[in-house]
Amino acid sequence: MDDDIPQEITSLVGREVYSNNGVFVGQVEDLRLDLDSERVTGLALTSLNDDLFHGRAASARGVIIPYRWVRSVGDVILVSDVIERMKTEESEEAAV
């Protein structure tokens, strides 16, 4: 998106989300907003990549990823380190 042109936040809904490594993550269904600071804080994703989430979201309709992971928004949304972050979380959970 061009920063100089105001965009409706609803224009993010329906866009596909990929990691910066080109791995499909999911599709934006909704947004998490902080109304006090008037900013987007997360993306609610559905149509998740089963290989990526391998059972972590099996009973859920989707997941919410932090907006701070977003690296760029265009025809698709690119997020960074999703796979690495999830693997790190799994390793930490196994160690507990």
C-alpha positions as CSV (number, residue, x, y, z in Angstrom):
1,M,0.0,0.0,0.0
2,D,1.2,3.5,-0.7
3,D,1.6,5.4,2.6
4,D,0.6,8.7,1.0
5,I,-2.8,7.4,0.0
6,P,-5.3,6.7,2.9
7,Q,-6.6,3.1,2.7
8,E,-9.6,1.5,4.3
9,I,-8.4,-1.1,6.8
10,T,-11.1,-3.4,5.4
11,S,-9.0,-3.6,2.3
12,L,-6.8,-6.0,4.1
13,V,-9.7,-8.5,4.5
14,G,-9.4,-11.4,2.0
15,R,-5.7,-10.9,1.3
16,E,-3.4,-13.9,1.4
17,V,-0.6,-13.9,3.9
18,Y,2.8,-15.4,3.2
19,S,6.0,-15.6,5.2
20,N,9.0,-13.7,3.8
21,N,10.3,-17.1,2.7
22,G,7.2,-17.5,0.4
23,V,5.3,-20.0,2.6
24,F,1.5,-19.5,2.5
25,V,0.3,-18.8,6.1
26,G,-3.4,-18.1,5.7
27,Q,-6.0,-15.5,4.6
28,V,-7.1,-12.4,6.5
29,E,-10.6,-12.7,7.8
30,D,-10.6,-9.9,10.3
31,L,-8.4,-7.4,12.1
32,R,-7.7,-6.9,15.8
33,L,-7.8,-3.2,16.6
34,D,-6.7,-1.1,19.6
35,L,-9.3,1.6,19.6
36,D,-7.5,3.7,22.2
37,S,-4.4,4.1,20.0
38,E,-6.4,3.8,16.8
39,R,-4.1,1.1,15.3
40,V,-4.2,-2.4,14.0
41,T,-2.6,-4.9,16.5
42,G,-3.3,-8.2,14.8
43,L,-4.5,-10.1,11.8
44,A,-7.2,-12.8,12.2
45,L,-6.4,-15.5,9.7
46,T,-8.4,-18.4,8.4
47,S,-7.8,-21.0,5.6
48,L,-4.6,-21.8,7.5
49,N,-1.6,-23.7,6.1
50,D,-2.1,-27.1,7.8
51,D,1.6,-27.9,7.5
52,L,2.6,-24.7,9.2
53,F,0.2,-24.9,12.1
54,H,0.3,-28.8,12.3
55,G,-2.5,-29.3,14.8
56,R,-1.8,-26.1,16.9
57,A,-5.1,-24.6,15.7
58,A,-7.0,-27.8,15.0
59,S,-10.0,-26.9,17.2
60,A,-10.0,-23.2,16.3
61,R,-11.5,-21.4,13.3
62,G,-8.2,-19.6,12.8
63,V,-5.4,-17.7,14.5
64,I,-4.4,-14.1,15.3
65,I,-0.9,-13.1,14.4
66,P,0.6,-9.9,15.8
67,Y,0.6,-7.0,13.4
68,R,4.3,-6.3,14.3
69,W,5.1,-9.4,12.2
70,V,3.9,-7.7,9.1
71,R,6.7,-6.6,6.8
72,S,4.8,-5.4,3.8
73,V,1.3,-5.0,2.4
74,G,0.6,-5.2,-1.3
75,D,-1.4,-7.6,-3.3
76,V,-0.5,-10.1,-0.6
77,I,0.7,-9.5,3.0
78,L,4.2,-10.6,3.9
79,V,5.1,-11.5,7.5
80,S,8.5,-12.4,8.9
81,D,9.8,-15.3,10.8
82,V,6.4,-17.1,11.3
83,I,7.8,-20.5,10.9
84,E,10.9,-19.8,13.0
85,R,8.8,-18.2,15.8
86,M,6.4,-21.1,15.9
87,K,9.2,-23.7,16.1
88,T,10.8,-21.7,18.8
89,E,7.6,-21.6,20.8
90,E,7.2,-25.4,20.4
91,S,10.8,-25.9,21.6
92,E,10.1,-23.8,24.7
93,E,6.9,-25.6,25.5
94,A,8.6,-29.0,25.2
95,A,11.4,-27.8,27.5
96,V,8.9,-26.8,30.3
